[in-house]
Amino acid sequence: MSNIQKYYFGIDFGTTNIAAVCYSVHGEKIDIFKYGDQEDRTLPAVVAINKKTNEVITGREAKDKRMELSKKCEYIPSVKAILDDEDWELEINGKYWYPVDIAAEIFKMVKREIHNKNNIELKEAIVSIPVGFGEKKRKKLREAAELAELTIERLISEPTAAYFANIDFLKSSENIVIFDWGGGTLDISVLKNDKGKISELSTGGMDIAGDKIDIKISKRIHEKICRKHSEIIALEKMPAEAQDILLERCERAKRKLTDSDTAVISINNYDPYGACMETLDYEWFSDIIAPEIDMAINCLENVIKDSGENIANIDKIVMVGGSSNLRPLQEKIIEIFEEDKIYFPVETMWNVGQGTAWLSMIKGKYYTNQKIGIILCDGSFFELLSPDLEIEKTGKQCHFGLVDTTEEVRVIFSGSPDIDKSSDKYATINYPAYRFLQEQIIITAEVDQDLVFIATIKSNMRPDDFSRTWIYTNLKFYYKLDDNKEAGY
């Protein structure tokens, strides 16, 4: 039995919150650690930078004092959404900040929390990303981690991480829905479990989630307070500290309504209205958020339809993310699915992070789940990428000859309906022809560490700087554990 203690880290870098989880293995003993605030909530992925001193404030402190800090700080929420925005920058006291710098501060916050709780230096972790997370964002996320002196061992899809976090409940199911509604976005995926091969059939989502619901509730509560006083002040005109405390109280009340029919919002000094107390009852709350719940349900039904399955064929639905705790949502879900098909993990906010850390401990690999190739001049299909390949083994170089004296080579990619329908499936390089007996067109194809397919096209008669690149970020994969026996298959 080994006496060496090993640590396996997973990070769910969400739009509004970040969940970092660690599996600690010492011999046969396995412990799990979560790194959050004092109430065991995930850490808000927000950054405030002092306009005079460049001091950085992150996490719960930055979120709970957002309006107060906005007076003296540049306040940046949801950096994940702007990671690939090349025009975004902040200049503070001669220092320029870019999205990768902001994201790096979030990673640094996580590293501090881990060091403070366990006296461990986080050096390497698996990080989960949503389906559809673009190629530029993936590269920028890695760059941000490097700035924080953290190596991203692997990127993992959030739905895949959620599946493995709940594998004991799901391993005998074939068609699975992951319903991930957090603080910033709703992400829904339909997964197929084919004897341990976990692939994604369809995905969809929307940008309405917990934080916007909190703001909506706070506006309604503020209106109730105003109606009790002769002086009516718009919420945005209230003192910053008052706006912060109202928003924080409304978020707490929302969480309390998960188990109760009423929640009291009490503020000792809601300047200038003084002491205020309002009751948020469940029926009123349900009416307030009914439009958001209806949109979420409509999104769910559309994603299932896009998968080619129907609701009756869905074996399980897993509800993860903090907003999945909303009782009006849960009641709607129960109306659609049989109750024994629905699974609510105990800690929905931590679920994806836990699955990500589990996959750091129990090793597995991504495999290709589609073909990609080019159309030759006779209309035949030449395969550059085959299904069932480990992504580490996808490198391939092919040499082609020309059949005429064209001055332009047009390479047409194919292999799946979305490629055939896309407007950017053509990669063209221009150069003088050297006759087909001498000239070769060389195509090098591979899948990189960010799960992006890259094809580089060049001529053996021209320098490398004449090359062209075609990038495909929607590559279909499946994930499989190295040893299925460890997962109970």
Secondary structure as UniProt FT lines:
FT   STRAND          5..13
FT   STRAND          17..26
FT   TURN            27..28
FT   STRAND          29..35
FT   TURN            38..39
FT   STRAND          43..44
FT   STRAND          46..50
FT   TURN            51..53
FT   STRAND          56..58
FT   HELIX           59..64
FT   HELIX           66..72
FT   STRAND          73..77
FT   HELIX           79..82
FT   TURN            83..84
FT   TURN            86..87
FT   STRAND          90..92
FT   TURN            93..94
FT   STRAND          95..97
FT   HELIX           99..118
FT   STRAND          124..129
FT   TURN            131..132
FT   HELIX           135..147
FT   TURN            148..149
FT   STRAND          151..157
FT   HELIX           158..165
FT   HELIX           167..170
FT   TURN            171..172
FT   STRAND          175..181
FT   STRAND          186..194
FT   TURN            195..196
FT   STRAND          197..206
FT   HELIX           210..227
FT   HELIX           235..237
FT   HELIX           240..256
FT   TURN            257..259
FT   STRAND          262..267
FT   TURN            271..272
FT   STRAND          276..281
FT   HELIX           282..306
FT   TURN            307..308
FT   HELIX           311..313
FT   STRAND          316..320
FT   HELIX           322..325
FT   HELIX           327..336
FT   HELIX           339..341
FT   STRAND          342..343
FT   HELIX           348..350
FT   HELIX           351..361
FT   STRAND          364..368
FT   STRAND          372..375
FT   TURN            377..378
FT   STRAND          381..385
FT   TURN            387..388
FT   HELIX           391..393
FT   STRAND          396..401
FT   STRAND          408..414
FT   HELIX           417..421
FT   TURN            423..424
FT   STRAND          426..430
FT   TURN            436..438
FT   STRAND          440..447
FT   TURN            449..450
FT   STRAND          453..459
FT   TURN            460..461
FT   HELIX           464..466
FT   STRAND          468..472
FT   STRAND          477..481
FT   HELIX           484..487
//
